[in-house]
């Protein structure tokens, strides 16, 4: 019999969720702050949109995706708290390093280091939360955790905009560092809080692992894991494929949407950055919470509710994703950003919950690592460079960001809806076989 402390959220579960949420917020601040710094970074290093897209996406994604799988494997047998804590401290250090480098190559390497550290957060965190919260509460817990995407992403624009607006064109001189441009100072400002949050991670207590398929405490042999995934290929292809497509669309949009406003309407980064940031936080956070709540409500009638939410979000994204870049005014484009950011945030928590409830405990961190591998390899690794490649090499220059963004939405959103829907039957069958 499972102890009652394991089937209802205890204070330690809520504390762990709070600390992990703080870490997730910081990870997205550090990851996304470059989106408000497109112009200054391009000017400093003399690069085009495609090169910037590689710096924003590929540099971070390269080791983030490669290390996610072995870290997920490690988290299925070792202390998840320790893995997360070390990761937070390392990526915070590398974010600060982004602010002191003097070359494109140095910034590229530092961004790679940020990806190395952030690879240690999500797979162990997903596994921890799955052991701390009961199955019926897990979608809500995962949705709260994913608030880090919207709060952190929005704060990145706000902090970046505030620093650029406050400092202007002035340089700040620091001891042992020398003169810093405003965009360099921004990296240091967002990197320093991570050292405090990294320390807080060590206050989390490791829970007992629940829902194991094996009776021993070791991780399932890799061959057994691969056979399991192959045996449920349709289900995992549906979840991973739909999340990958929506990630391409999401990362491509949030990386370039503000820059589109700056280029199309002459918006000032110090003004439009905070505006977009507030929309990101409010609309995105509501989307994340509503996604979890809708999944819980639908779960009373439909066993496949988690994956149904992914289908619904992708289908509803089509219209605002196309219309937003076509708006003739800054105000209209910002208004259409509301449903875009709401929907962008609504599907991820239920998608994680679908993956976790489909997977035995000793494979859950690895399954999350696979999800993040796909989402970031294709989403963050392909989304920003793809938009940059379209403007630079296909559509004809810097003034075509709107066409690139609406084209991305017209292709990715419907394909994601179809892909997610293709796995509904397999998801129901897996839950039935697991007795969920």
N, C-alpha and C positions, 0 to 999 in steps of 0.2 A: 504494500500500500504506500502511496506517495504521501509524504508528510504535508500537512496543510500549508506550511510555509512555502512549499514549492508550487502550490496550485493557486495561490492568490498573491497579488503584488504586495510584498512586505516593504517596510520603510527602506531597507537596504536595496531593494529592487528599484524603487523610485529614485533613491540617491544615485545609484549606478546610472540610471537613465539620464538624470540631470547632468552628471559629469561627462558622460559620453556625448550628450547633446552639445555641451560646451566645446568639447574637442572637435565635433563635427562642424560646428559653426566656424571655429577657427580655421579648420581645414579648407572650407570653401571661401573664406575671406582671403587666405593666402593663395589659394588656387586661382581665384577669379579677379583679384585686384588688377591684374594686367589689362582687363577689358576696358577700364577707364583710362588707361595709360597708353593707348594705341598711338596717338599722335606724338607725344613726347618721346617714346621709345623709337618710333620710326625716324624721327628727326635726329635723335642722338646717334643712331647707327647707320642712317641712310639706307633703309630697307623698304621693300614694297609690301603689299598686303599678304602675298603668299608667304614671304619670308617671316613676316610677323605671325601668320597663322601657324607656321612650323614651330616658332618659338613658344607661342601660347599653348599649342596643342601637343605636338610631337615630343618636344623636350620634356614636358611633364609626364606624358603618357608612356614614354619608352620604358622606363624602369617601373613605373607605377603598375603597369599591366604585367610585365615580366615577373616581378617579385610577388604580385598578389597571390599567385597559385602556390608557390612554396610556403609563403607565410600562412595562407589558409590551411595548408596541410599541417604546418607546425602548430597552429592554433587548435587543431582537433585533438592534440595530445599534451600541449604545454600550457603554461600560465598565460591566459589571454590578457590579463591585466598588465603583466610585464611587457608583452609584445606591444600593446597599445602605448604604454607610458614611454618606452624608448622611442617609438615612432614619433610621438608628439614633440618630444624634445629635439629630435633630429631635424624634422621638417621646419620647426621654428628657427633653428640655427641657420638652415639653408635659405629660408625666406629673408632673414637679415642679410645673408651673404649676397642675395640679389641686389640689395641696396648699396653695396660697396664695390661691386665689380666695375671695371672700366672698359669692357669690350663686349661685343656681341657673343663671342665664344664663352667668356666668363659667365654671362647671364644665362646662356644656354645650359652650361654645366650646373649652375646653381639651381635652375628650374628642374633639371634632372634630379638633383638632390632632394628638392621638395617632393617630387613624385616618389622617391625611395621611402621617405618617412611616412607619407600619407598612405602608402600601400599597406602599412601595418595597422590601420584603424578599422576599416569597415568589416572585413571577414571575422576577426575576433569579436568585434562589437555585436554583430548579428548573432553569432553563436552564444555570447553571454546573455543577450536579451531573450533568446529562445529558451534558455534555462531559467531565467528569472521570472518570466511571465507565463501564465497559462495560455493554452492554444486560443481560447476565445478572446483573450485580451491582447494577443500578439499583434494583430493588424493595427490596433490603436497605438501600442508601444512603438512599433516600427514607423508609423506615420509621425509620431512625436519626434522620434530620432531623426527622421528625414527633414524635420523643420530646419535642421542645420544647413540644408541645401539652400533654402529660401532666405533664412535669416542671415546666414553667412554670405551668400551671394549678394543679397541686397546691401549689407553693410560694406562689402567690398567697394561697390559703386559710391556709397555715401562717404566712406572714409577717404577714398581716392579723390573724389570731387572736392571734399572739404580741404584736404591738404593742398591740392592744386589751386583752389580758390584763395586760400589763406596766404600761401607762399608766393603765388604768382610766378614770375620769372626769376626771382631771387635765388641765390645759392646759399646753402647753410654750411658752415664749416664746423666740423666736429673734431675733438682731439683724437689722434692716432688714425683717423679715417680721412680727413681732408675735406675738400669741398664736395657737397652733395647737391645734385639737382632735385627739384621737387619730386619727380617720379622715383628717385632713389630713396628719398626720405620716406615716401609712402610705404615702401617695402619694410623698412625698419620699424615704422609705427605699427604695422599689422603683425610683424613677426614676434615682437617682444612679449605680448601676453601669453604666448604658447608655453613659455617656461613655467608660469604659474599653473596653468591647466595641466601640463605634464606631471607636475607634482601631485595635483589632486587625484589623478588617475590611480595612484597607489593607495588611496583610501577605499577603493572598491574591493569587496570580498568576492573571491571566486565561488560561484555556486556549484552544486552537484550537477553533473551532466545527466539529462533526462532524455528519454525516447531513443535509447541506443538500440541498434539492431544486434550488436554483439555483446556478449557477457563479459569479455575482458575489457581492460581500460585502454588498450592501445588503439591506434587508428586502424581502420580497415585496410588490408593490403591494397596497393594501388590497382592490381589486377581486378580485385573484387569491386572497387569503386568504378572502374571503367566499365565492367560488365553491368553494373547497376545503371549507370548513365545510358549505356547502349540499349538496355532493356526498356528504358523510358525515353527513348530518343525524341519521339514526337512531342512529349510534354516539355522537355528541356529546350528543344529547338524553338518551340512556341514562345516560351518565357524569354530566353536569351535573345532570340531574333527580334521580337517586338521591342524589348527594352533597348537593344542596340540601335534600331531605327529611330526610336524616340529620342535617344541620347544624341545621335547625329543632329537631329532637328533642334533639340534643346540647347546643346553646347554651341552649335552654329549660330543660333539666334541670340543667346545672351552674350556671346563674345562680340558680336558685330552690331547689335541693335542700337546701342547708344552711339556708336561711331557713325551709323547711318543717319541718326538725327543730327549729329554734328555736321556731317557733310551736306545733307539735303537742306537743312533749315538754318545753318549757321549757329546752332546751339552752342553754348559755352559749357565745357566739361564741369566747371564748378557749380553750375546751375542745373543742368540736365542730369548729371550723375546722381545727386541726392534725390531728385524726383523719381528717377527710374529705380533707385535703391528702395525708396519707400514703397513703391508699387510692388517690387520684388518681395519685400518682407511681408506686406499685408496680404496681397493677392496670393502670393506663393504659399505663405503659411496657412491661409484659409484653405487653399487647395490641398495641401498635405493633410490637414486635419479632416477635411471633408472626404478625402479619398479613403482614409481609414474608417470613418464613421459610416460611409456608404457601404463599404465592404462588410462591416459588422451587421448593418441592417439587412443587406441582401443575403448575408450568410444564414439568416433565419429561414430563408426560403430556398436558397440555391447553394449547393455545396461548392460550386465553382465561382463563388462571388468575387474572390480576390482577382482572378484572371478576367472576370467580366468587367471589373473597373478599368483594367488596362485597355480592353476593347473600347469601352465607352469614351475614355479620355482621348484616345487616338482619333476616334471618329469625330469628336467634337472640336478637336484641334484644327481640322482642315480649314474651316472658314476664317477664324481670326488669324491663322498663320498666313493665309493668302492676302487678306484684306489689310492687315496691319501695315506692311511695307508700302501699300498703295495709297495710304492716307495722304492728303495734300498739305496737312499742317502738322506741326510738332505735337499740338494738343491732341489731335485725332490719333496720331501714331501711339502716343502714350496711353490714350484711352484703350486702344486695341491691345496694348501690352497687358492689360488687366486679365482678360480671359486667357491669353497666351501663357502667362506666368502661373495662373491658377491651374490650368490643365497640365502644364509642364511638371508641376509639383504633385499632382493628385495621384498619379499612377504608381510611383516608385515604392511607397510603403506597401501597398497591396501586392505588388510584384514580388517584393522580398518575402512577404508573408506566404505567398503561393509557393515560392521556392523552398522556404524553410519547412513548411508543412508537408511538402512532397518528398523530403529528404531525411534519411535516418540521421540521428544526432552526430555520429562519428564522421559524417560526411558534410555536415552543414556549413562549417567554415569554408571548406573547399568549394562547396556549391556556391556560396556567396562570392568567393574569389573568382569563380568562373563567370558569374553574372557581372561583376565589376570589370573583369578582364574584357569581356565582350563590350560592355557599355562604354568603357573608356578607350579601348583600342579603336573602336569604330566611332564612338561619340566624340570624345575629347581629342583623340588622335586624328580623326578624319573630318569632323564637323568644321572647326575653325579653318584648317588649311583648304578644305573644299570650297568654302565661301570665298576665301582669298584667291584661290586658283580661278574661280569663276569670274571674279572682277578683274583680275590681272591678265588672264590669258584667253578668256572666252567672250565676256560681255563688253570689254572695251575700256576699263579704267575705274578710277576711284568712285565715280558717280553712279555706279551700277549696283551698289550694295542692296538696294530695294529689290531689284530683279532677282538677284542671287538668293535672297532670303525667301521671297515668295515661291520661287521655284523649288527650294528645298522643302518647304511645307507641302506643296502640291504633290510631291513624290513620296516623302517619308511618312506622313501621317496616314494616308490610306493603306499603304503597304503594312504599316505597323498594326492597324486595326485588323486586317486580314490575317496576319501572322498570329496574333494573339488568339483570335477566334478559332484558328485551326487546332489549338491545343485544349479547348474546353472539355471535350470528351475524355481525353487522356488524363486530364487533371481530376475529373470526377472519378474515373476508374482507380487512380492511384490513391485518392482519399478513401474510397470504399475499401480497398485492399488493406489499408493501414488501420481501418477501424475508426477513422476520424469522423 
